């Protein structure tokens, strides 16, 4: 499953300020069972916008990881810093694709 956020850099901060926090947060979260990595994408033409996509084996494992980490002091400090630097808009939780069209125009039904 994918957990997707739109990220807006708050005035007075730089994208690099957030990227540093995101990387530190991600290193903690990615140690949890079911974590499959996370990616941060820049918005073309809008330097203050990004999309963060976290991949998990399942929603249940992601939810368990979030619950397991709720008392992690290092993560709490990072979240407090992040809340000053960015505004997050949770776009949603998405299943893996059922339909994929590849460059070769090959249709794969997952």
Secondary structure, DSSP 8 states (H G I E B T S, - for coil): -EEEEEEEE-TT--HHHHHHHHHHHHHHHTTSTTEEEEEEEE-TT-TTEEEEEEEES-HHHHHHHHHHHTT-HHHHHHHHHHHHHEEEEEEEEE---SEEE-TT--EEE-
